[in-house]
Amino acid sequence: MKKQTRRKFAAAFKAKVALEAVKDQQTLAELAEKFEVNPIMISRWKAELLANMGSVFGKSGKVDEP
């Protein structure tokens, strides 16, 4: 019997799926079927994207608050 291992997803794939989830044009179930991923994983990736999207613009090390 072959041991089943967890699937590993590239960061770019996770970002793509999470961005689709943020757009709210399709339900999580539809996205899960489209990308062949569990809807719970999509919601986790979406939450992680939303929590960390501010770091995308803060790479220079300087903070310029308006």
KANORFEN-V830139 format. One record per pair of residues at least 12 apart in sequence whose C-alpha atoms are under 7 Angstrom apart, sorted by the first residue. I is the first residue (numbers start at 0). J is the second residue. If there is no record, write none. Layout:
BEGIN
((I | J) (I | J))
END
This chain:
BEGIN
((13 | 44) (16 | 41) (17 | 41) (17 | 44) (17 | 45) (17 | 48) (20 | 45) (21 | 45))
END
